[in-house]
C-alpha cells in the first residue's frame, strides 16, 4: 500500500507517462454506465414516468467522479491537507498579542 501511495503522489509530476490502462478502462466503463442510465431515463419518460426519470437523472448527476486507485489516494491526501490547513487557520496564534 505504501508503494502505491508513493506512486500516486509522484504520478501527477510525470508528464511523459501515457494514460494508464486503468484510467482508460474506467473512462470507458463510466461512459457505458451513463449511456445505460440515459436509455433508462428516456424509456421512463416515454412511458410517462416523469418523476422516476427526474429521480434517475438526479442520481446520475450526483454520481461521484470515477477515479483510479491512484486518483482516489491523491484525493484523500489532498482532503486531509485541506482539513489540517483549515484547523491551523482557526488555532490561536502564539504571536498575536
ABEGO torsion letter per residue (X at the ends): XAAAAAAAAAAAABAABBBBAAAAAAAAAAAAAAAAAAAAAAAAAAAGBAAAAAAAAAAAAABBBBBBAAAAAAAAAAAAAAAAAAAAAABBBAABX
